[in-house]
């Protein structure tokens, strides 16, 4: 029962309109891969707002412009990069599940 309530609350939060775009949304709309798909990019931003700090969002947004940077971070031996990558993976999995 509690799981259903949590899932329902998350769905409400993640589908609520976003008054302003964020770094992920902006980078997504400009990217070739999204082809200007504003609803998809907005959904991804809503997930980012729930799962990433603004600093992490700016860093993740940079991956749209330079995908190689994601690989550099993923392969890094730095504890800070590893912690960011763990947060980024959780964000990506959540965005994939909610923004189909």
HUCORSUL-V860747 format. One record per backbone hydrogen bond with DSSP energy under -0.5 kcal/mol. CO is the residue of the C=O (numbers start at 1). NH is the residue of the N-H. E is the energy in kcal/mol with one decimal. If there is no record, write none. Layout:
CO_NH_E, CO_NH_E
This chain:
1_5_-1.9, 2_6_-2.6, 3_7_-2.7, 4_8_-2.6, 5_9_-2.7, 6_10_-2.5, 7_11_-2.4, 8_12_-2.1, 9_13_-2.5, 10_14_-2.9, 11_15_-1.3, 12_16_-0.8, 13_16_-0.6, 17_19_-0.6, 22_26_-2.6, 23_27_-2.2, 24_28_-2.8, 25_29_-2.6, 26_30_-1.6, 27_31_-0.9, 28_31_-0.8, 31_35_-0.9, 31_36_-0.6, 34_37_-1.6, 36_38_-2.0, 37_41_-2.6, 38_42_-2.8, 39_43_-2.1, 40_44_-2.4, 41_45_-2.1, 42_46_-2.2, 43_47_-2.1, 44_48_-2.3, 45_49_-2.6, 46_50_-1.1, 47_50_-0.5, 47_51_-1.4, 48_52_-2.9, 53_57_-2.5, 54_58_-2.4, 55_59_-2.1, 56_60_-2.9, 57_61_-2.6, 58_62_-1.3, 60_63_-1.4, 61_64_-1.4, 61_65_-0.7, 62_66_-2.2, 66_69_-1.9, 66_70_-0.5, 67_70_-0.9, 67_71_-1.0, 68_72_-2.2, 69_73_-2.5, 70_74_-2.7, 71_75_-2.1, 72_76_-0.6, 73_76_-0.9, 78_82_-2.5, 79_83_-2.5, 80_84_-2.4, 81_85_-2.9, 82_86_-1.9, 83_87_-2.0, 84_88_-3.0, 85_89_-2.6, 86_90_-1.8, 87_91_-2.4, 88_92_-3.0, 89_93_-2.5, 90_94_-2.3, 91_95_-3.0, 92_96_-2.3, 93_97_-1.9, 94_98_-2.5, 95_99_-2.4
